[in-house]
Amino acid sequence: MQNLHDLSAALENALGILEEEEREQAESCLRWSRRLTADSLDQQEQRHARIELARLSELLGRRRTQAMPYAALGRAALAEHHGDTRSRDEFLRRAYDQLLLLGL
């Protein structure tokens, strides 16, 4: 199983498959995922990051198939932040499975 950092890198390289609005949301999801898992945020910043990441994950999860791995990344980052490694690993697996289905 690969980690959030590796998945973020793979998804950053795949941004070109998305339409403009989806790409903007996916880029934001990548940024918030990295910030939240960096553990350098104070409590208020963490709260804001969690809210934004949950919002983006929900929006991306309702988009076309190409956006689904980004939604899974956001959910994996939220799970890791909360110490839920089982859920994190499941979301990571889903994201990689979705990338494979997309041929990436």
ZIBEL-V49336 format. One record per helix or strand. SS is the DSSP state (helix for helix, strand for strand). FROM is the first residue (numbers start at 1). TO is the last residue. If there is no record, write none. Layout:
BEGIN
SS;FROM;TO  SS;FROM;TO
END
This chain:
BEGIN
helix;4;13  helix;15;17  helix;20;37  helix;43;61  helix;65;81  helix;85;101
END
